[in-house]
Each structure stands twice: as C-alpha cells, then as structure tokens.
C-alpha cells in the first residue's frame, strides 16, 4: 500500500508491505527519493513490540486508519491512498 500525506508544503509518501513488513518513505528529508526504513519506525519509541503485535491483528483498512490518525496528530492530511491488491 502507498499512503501520501501533506502537511504545509511537506509531502510524505509511505510505501508499506504488511506481509513482508517492508517499509519505505519519500519526503523532503530523503530528497523525495524512496528510502527503506525499518518497520518498527512506524511505531512509538519504546512501544514498538506491543504496537506491532496489535497492528498485526488489524485489517488493511484498520491499519491505514491508525497510520492516518497518527499522521493527523503530526499535522498531515492523507491526500492519496494507493492500495495494491494481490
């Protein structure tokens, strides 16, 4: 799945594969180049293991909602949701 967020003039693109737990990001910090990140970076520091176990039980839609809510708290709005079906 790909989720694109906008906050002010900043754009963030998250590319997430829940099956393989691969994650990548493209943002101003990466020069908008797709850069792999550790899956656990999606979770709050110190709560990674607990939050990962919880999110593993969620559907894709529920997982996207959690990511969206967290990004909204940081001032970002979801502008594009590209979900790939296999």
KAMO-V218192 format. One record per backbone hydrogen bond with DSSP energy under -0.5 kcal/mol. CO is the residue of the C=O (numbers start at 1). NH is the residue of the N-H. If there is no record, write none. Layout:
BEGIN
co:CO nh:NH
co:CO nh:NH
END
This chain:
BEGIN
co:1 nh:16
co:2 nh:82
co:3 nh:14
co:4 nh:79
co:4 nh:80
co:5 nh:12
co:6 nh:77
co:7 nh:10
co:10 nh:7
co:12 nh:5
co:12 nh:14
co:13 nh:26
co:14 nh:3
co:14 nh:16
co:15 nh:24
co:16 nh:18
co:17 nh:21
co:17 nh:22
co:22 nh:17
co:23 nh:37
co:24 nh:15
co:25 nh:35
co:26 nh:13
co:27 nh:30
co:27 nh:32
co:28 nh:31
co:30 nh:33
co:35 nh:25
co:37 nh:23
co:38 nh:41
co:39 nh:42
co:40 nh:43
co:44 nh:47
co:47 nh:51
co:48 nh:52
co:49 nh:53
co:50 nh:54
co:51 nh:55
co:52 nh:56
co:53 nh:57
co:54 nh:57
co:55 nh:58
co:59 nh:63
co:60 nh:64
co:61 nh:65
co:62 nh:66
co:63 nh:67
co:64 nh:68
co:65 nh:69
co:66 nh:70
co:67 nh:71
co:68 nh:72
co:69 nh:73
co:70 nh:74
co:71 nh:74
co:71 nh:76
co:72 nh:75
co:77 nh:6
co:80 nh:4
co:81 nh:83
co:82 nh:2
co:82 nh:84
END
